[in-house]
Amino acid sequence: MMLPTLTGSRLVLRPPRPDDAIPLARYLNDFGVSGNLARVPFPYSLADAKAWLRTRQPDTAPDDANFCIERPGQGYIGHVGFHPGPQGPIIGYWLGRPFWGQGFMREAAQLCLDWFFETTAAPAVYSGVFHFNQASLAIQRRLGFTETGRSWLLCLARGVEVEHIDTKLTLGMWKARSI
Ligand SMILES: CC(C)(COP(=O)(O)OP(=O)(O)OC[C@H]1O[C@@H](n2cnc3c(N)ncnc32)[C@H](O)[C@@H]1OP(=O)(O)O)[C@@H](O)C(=O)NCCC(=O)NCCS
């Protein structure tokens, strides 16, 4: 399906474009960001950003959908998207460091999850955090994710497996949420 643009009160989510490479590389080439993510290497170059953007198509399955998070007036500030996992769709996200601490990710994740559950028949979305990532865990809890266990997940930026708190958001929890 063609990815839509999703509009919230402070943010807009839109499909990636080739000219996103410069801000993408700037914000991801930060160990404070990539060290919290499983699949982003560090350092992260402009060539890495361009190569990844070439893999993104506007016509894509919802469980492979990626959205650039834009703040009107400030441009591209971060990213939220899905990829297929062994149990079902996995959601992942990050914000560039200048944009932390203002509650933007809760709004972005909420927009994205509303779209995902409306568009698909998925009974649940999976996620989790490396064990030290309390800010991200707080966001997931507020969205209705619950902890399902622990695992060891390779963190590309660190080059080692890191203990991971696994989480799951069911469609029922999403509908019942109070945020
Ligand atoms: C994690 C990240 C997305 C947070 O986004 P954000 O919008 O800046 O989140 P905020 O700082 O506004 O905090 C969100 C919540 O976490 C809480 N929080 C923040 N830091 C915390 C900490 N150290 N301990 C406990 N709670 C914390 C906030 O109080 C807030 O909770 P509330 O909504 O109940 O008030 C952002 O820091 C980021 O991109 N980090 C690097 C990449 C990353 O970690 N991605 C997620 C991988 S799972």
The ligand as an ORCA input file, in Angstrom:
! r2SCAN-3c Opt
* xyz 0 1
  C      13.836      7.063     23.941
  C      13.395      8.330     23.224
  C      12.627      7.948     21.964
  C      12.493      9.099     24.196
  O      11.703     10.033     23.503
  P      11.201     11.389     24.152
  O       9.994     11.805     23.410
  O      12.344     12.343     24.209
  O      10.806     10.932     25.627
  P      10.762     11.840     26.929
  O      12.140     12.218     27.388
  O       9.808     12.963     26.647
  O      10.238     10.847     28.027
  C       9.198      9.923     27.828
  C       8.784      9.396     29.181
  O       9.915      8.757     29.812
  C      10.149      9.318     31.078
  N      11.589      9.294     31.304
  C      12.530      9.998     30.639
  N      13.756      9.683     31.095
  C      13.572      8.766     32.063
  C      14.443      8.041     32.933
  N      15.764      8.195     32.869
  N      13.901      7.180     33.812
  C      12.558      6.989     33.880
  N      11.687      7.635     33.079
  C      12.187      8.517     32.201
  C       9.579     10.714     30.983
  O       9.251     11.221     32.266
  C       8.353     10.471     30.141
  O       7.344      9.873     30.909
  P       5.867     10.495     31.010
  O       5.304     10.484     29.622
  O       5.174      9.553     31.922
  O       6.065     11.869     31.549
  C      14.593      9.239     22.847
  O      15.294      9.557     24.005
  C      15.536      8.571     21.882
  O      15.348      8.643     20.685
  N      16.587      7.901     22.399
  C      17.586      7.206     21.573
  C      16.995      6.064     20.739
  C      16.109      5.126     21.543
  O      16.347      4.871     22.707
  N      15.060      4.597     20.877
  C      14.179      3.629     21.493
  C      14.784      2.268     21.476
  S      13.747      1.072     22.300
*
